[in-house]
């Protein structure tokens, strides 16, 4: 039975949203196309009507996840105009983010997978990383654009590294300590 264009678009959207969450929760190799389609409530056979390959879906799903993160950062910044960068740092380096990788940052959840992925994924990450760095740089301290951009890069890298480490350890107290220490260091004025 042929589906309408509108239904096909809705199905594709459901696949991308399901994949964005599932890949962050389980990794690129942690879920196959058949299980992904089942989770989305669709048949495995319909996958290739929407995507040429799993790699194509990976790129779109990671891009979608990073777009969502950027939207969240903008909301945090708008809610805290007195300390927009601190708001992003505190939100990112929170137990809530740590404990919900499927709804969080794709880079901290999938960094190792992304670094081994093909061009569709790496291009999506590159494009979104540039946008996120631009957003952070607007809120970063510094006298020049170069200083603000450098601070934004260091902040983003530290946030990602802190989250990866906090998720990697098995001791909950140590994990909380890592989040607090990195957030505290990033909240301190630059030397």
C-alpha positions as CSV (number, residue, x, y, z in Angstrom):
1,X,0.0,0.0,0.0
2,X,1.4,3.4,-1.0
3,X,1.6,6.1,1.6
4,X,0.9,9.8,1.0
5,X,3.8,12.2,0.8
6,X,2.7,13.7,4.0
7,X,2.7,10.3,5.7
8,X,6.1,9.5,4.2
9,X,7.5,12.8,5.6
10,X,6.0,12.0,9.0
11,X,7.6,8.5,8.9
12,X,11.0,9.9,7.9
13,X,10.7,12.4,10.8
14,X,9.9,9.6,13.2
15,X,12.9,7.6,12.0
16,X,15.3,10.5,12.4
17,X,14.0,11.4,15.9
18,X,14.1,7.7,17.0
19,X,17.6,7.3,15.6
20,X,18.9,10.6,17.2
21,X,17.8,9.2,20.6
22,X,18.8,5.6,20.1
23,X,22.3,6.3,18.7
24,X,23.0,8.6,21.6
25,X,21.8,5.9,24.1
26,X,23.4,2.8,22.4
27,X,26.1,4.1,20.0
28,X,26.2,3.7,16.3
29,X,26.8,-0.1,16.4
30,X,24.5,-0.6,19.4
31,X,21.4,-0.7,17.3
32,X,20.8,-2.0,13.8
33,X,18.4,-0.8,11.2
34,X,15.8,-3.5,11.9
35,X,15.6,-2.7,15.6
36,X,15.6,1.0,14.9
37,X,12.7,0.7,12.5
38,X,10.8,-1.5,15.0
39,X,11.4,1.1,17.7
40,X,10.0,3.8,15.3
41,X,7.0,1.6,14.7
42,X,7.8,0.9,11.1
43,X,8.9,-2.0,9.0
44,X,12.5,-2.8,8.3
45,X,11.8,-2.9,4.6
46,X,10.7,0.7,4.5
47,X,14.1,2.0,5.7
48,X,15.6,2.2,2.2
49,X,12.7,4.2,0.9
50,X,13.8,7.0,3.2
51,X,17.6,6.6,3.4
52,X,20.3,5.3,1.0
53,X,22.3,3.8,3.9
54,X,22.6,3.7,7.6
55,X,25.5,6.2,7.2
56,X,23.0,8.7,5.6
57,X,20.7,8.3,8.6
58,X,23.6,8.7,11.0
59,X,24.5,12.0,9.6
60,X,20.9,13.3,9.7
61,X,20.3,11.9,13.2
62,X,23.5,13.4,14.7
63,X,22.7,16.7,13.0
64,X,19.2,16.7,14.5
65,X,20.6,16.0,17.9
66,X,23.1,18.8,17.7
67,X,20.5,21.2,16.4
68,X,18.4,20.4,19.5
69,X,21.4,21.1,21.7
70,X,21.9,24.5,20.1
71,X,18.3,25.4,20.6
72,X,18.6,24.4,24.3
73,X,21.7,26.5,24.7
74,X,20.0,29.6,23.2
75,X,17.1,29.1,25.6
76,X,19.5,28.8,28.6
77,X,21.3,32.0,27.4
78,X,18.1,33.9,27.0
79,X,16.9,32.9,30.4
80,X,20.2,34.0,32.0
81,X,21.3,37.2,30.2
82,X,23.5,38.1,33.2
83,X,25.6,34.9,32.8
84,X,24.7,33.3,29.5
85,X,27.9,31.2,29.2
86,X,27.6,30.0,32.8
87,X,24.0,29.0,32.1
88,X,25.1,26.7,29.3
89,X,28.0,25.3,31.3
90,X,25.7,24.5,34.3
91,X,23.1,22.9,32.2
92,X,25.5,20.9,30.2
93,X,27.6,19.7,33.2
94,X,24.5,18.6,35.2
95,X,23.5,15.2,36.5
96,X,20.4,15.5,34.4
97,X,22.4,15.7,31.2
98,X,24.8,13.0,32.4
99,X,22.0,10.6,33.2
100,X,20.0,11.1,30.0
101,X,22.5,10.7,27.1
102,X,19.6,9.9,24.7
103,X,18.3,13.5,25.1
104,X,21.7,15.1,25.4
105,X,24.8,16.2,23.5
106,X,25.6,13.8,20.6
107,X,29.3,14.6,20.8
108,X,29.7,13.6,24.4
109,X,27.6,10.5,23.8
110,X,29.1,9.5,20.5
111,X,32.5,11.2,20.2
112,X,34.5,8.0,19.6
113,X,31.9,6.7,17.1
114,X,31.8,10.1,15.3
115,X,35.6,10.2,14.9
116,X,35.4,6.9,13.0
117,X,32.3,7.7,11.0
118,X,32.1,8.6,7.3
119,X,31.7,12.0,5.7
120,X,28.0,12.3,6.2
121,X,28.4,12.2,10.0
122,X,31.6,14.2,10.2
123,X,30.2,16.9,7.9
124,X,27.1,17.2,10.0
125,X,29.2,17.5,13.2
126,X,31.5,20.0,11.7
127,X,28.7,22.3,10.5
128,X,26.9,22.1,13.9
129,X,30.1,22.5,15.9
130,X,30.9,25.7,14.0
131,X,27.4,27.0,14.9
132,X,27.7,26.1,18.5
133,X,31.1,27.7,18.8
134,X,29.8,30.9,17.3
135,X,27.0,30.8,19.8
136,X,29.3,30.2,22.7
137,X,31.8,32.9,21.4
138,X,29.0,35.5,21.6
139,X,28.8,34.9,25.3
140,X,32.5,34.2,26.1
141,X,34.7,36.8,27.7
142,X,37.6,38.4,25.8
143,X,38.7,41.7,24.3
144,X,38.8,40.4,20.7
145,X,36.8,38.0,18.5
146,X,39.8,35.7,18.5
147,X,40.0,35.6,22.3
148,X,36.2,35.0,22.6
149,X,36.4,32.2,20.0
150,X,39.4,30.6,21.7
151,X,37.6,30.7,25.0
152,X,34.5,29.2,23.4
153,X,36.5,26.3,21.9
154,X,38.2,25.6,25.2
155,X,34.9,25.8,27.1
156,X,33.1,23.4,24.7
157,X,36.0,20.9,24.7
158,X,36.2,21.0,28.5
159,X,32.4,20.5,28.8
160,X,32.5,17.5,26.4
161,X,35.5,16.0,28.1
162,X,34.0,16.5,31.6
163,X,30.8,14.8,30.5
164,X,32.5,11.9,28.9
165,X,34.6,11.3,32.1
166,X,31.6,11.8,34.4
167,X,29.7,9.1,32.5
168,X,32.7,6.8,32.3
169,X,33.4,6.4,36.0
170,X,31.4,3.9,38.1
171,X,31.5,5.9,41.4
172,X,28.5,8.3,41.5
173,X,30.2,10.6,44.0
174,X,33.3,10.9,41.8
175,X,31.0,11.5,38.8
176,X,29.3,14.4,40.6
177,X,32.7,15.7,41.7
178,X,33.9,15.7,38.1
179,X,30.9,17.6,36.9
180,X,31.2,20.2,39.7
181,X,34.9,20.7,39.2
182,X,34.8,21.2,35.5
183,X,31.8,23.6,35.8
184,X,33.6,25.5,38.6
185,X,36.8,25.8,36.5
186,X,34.8,27.1,33.5
187,X,32.9,29.6,35.6
188,X,36.2,31.1,36.9
189,X,37.4,34.1,35.0
190,X,40.1,33.3,32.5
191,X,43.7,33.8,33.7
